[in-house]
Amino acid sequence: MKGFTLIEILAASGILAVLAILIHGSFNISVSIWQNRQQYIEQEQDARISMDILRQKISCAYHSPWHKGTGFDGRGDEIGFNVAGSDGISRVRFYLESGESDEDTCLWMEETADTDAISSNLKHKYKLCAGVKKFEVRYDDGYSLLQQEFPRLVRVCLNLTHVDIPEMVVLVRAGKRYE
């Protein structure tokens, strides 16, 4: 009678078990790498979209002696200014809102449709990206961040947990300043 002995069956089963464990481990590592890469890609896309929105809003900044608070204001991690758009003039503010961890710190944009109205129902709040380590705004023509003047250049730095975006320099095209 031909057949396999118990020892041969146990040895083959042992080898098969070791191969299954190796294949399962490789699969888990591959899935983990793929998930980390997806998280990086999504965060990079959020950061680039956020920077594009910032660039578009800053380049549409509006300055007028007839509207109060039309200059740039804010500090290093916050900026606010008026924007002229198709719906009229709105007040835009970009700021950080901290969470319990670095992953929870988010960059937000708040837009108020009518700059003279204080009504909360005219405000729209948008979460731009999460996992922000650093959001810094600097003006490049000597104005301090709290003056109601218009800078010529605005520098924005945005660093996220998994992504460092190069510093963005935006030329402010607000037209001439009114005295």
Rosetta blueprint (number, residue, H / E / L):
1 M L
2 K L
3 G L
4 F L
5 T L
6 L H
7 I H
8 E H
9 I H
10 L H
11 A H
12 A H
13 S H
14 G H
15 I H
16 L H
17 A H
18 V H
19 L H
20 A H
21 I H
22 L H
23 I H
24 H H
25 G H
26 S H
27 F H
28 N H
29 I H
30 S H
31 V H
32 S H
33 I H
34 W H
35 Q H
36 N H
37 R H
38 Q H
39 Q H
40 Y H
41 I H
42 E H
43 Q H
44 E H
45 Q H
46 D H
47 A H
48 R H
49 I H
50 S H
51 M H
52 D H
53 I H
54 L H
55 R H
56 Q H
57 K H
58 I H
59 S H
60 C L
61 A E
62 Y L
63 H L
64 S L
65 P L
66 W L
67 H L
68 K L
69 G L
70 T L
71 G L
72 F L
73 D E
74 G L
75 R L
76 G L
77 D L
78 E E
79 I E
80 G E
81 F E
82 N E
83 V E
84 A E
85 G E
86 S L
87 D L
88 G E
89 I E
90 S E
91 R E
92 V E
93 R E
94 F E
95 Y E
96 L E
97 E E
98 S L
99 G L
100 E L
101 S L
102 D H
103 E H
104 D H
105 T L
106 C E
107 L E
108 W E
109 M E
110 E E
111 E E
112 T E
113 A L
114 D L
115 T L
116 D L
117 A L
118 I L
119 S L
120 S H
121 N H
122 L H
123 K E
124 H E
125 K E
126 Y E
127 K E
128 L E
129 C E
130 A E
131 G L
132 V E
133 K E
134 K E
135 F E
136 E E
137 V E
138 R E
139 Y E
140 D L
141 D L
142 G L
143 Y L
144 S L
145 L L
146 L L
147 Q L
148 Q L
149 E L
150 F L
151 P L
152 R L
153 L E
154 V E
155 R E
156 V E
157 C E
158 L E
159 N E
160 L E
161 T L
162 H L
163 V L
164 D E
165 I L
166 P L
167 E L
168 M E
169 V E
170 V E
171 L E
172 V L
173 R L
174 A L
175 G L
176 K L
177 R L
178 Y L
179 E L
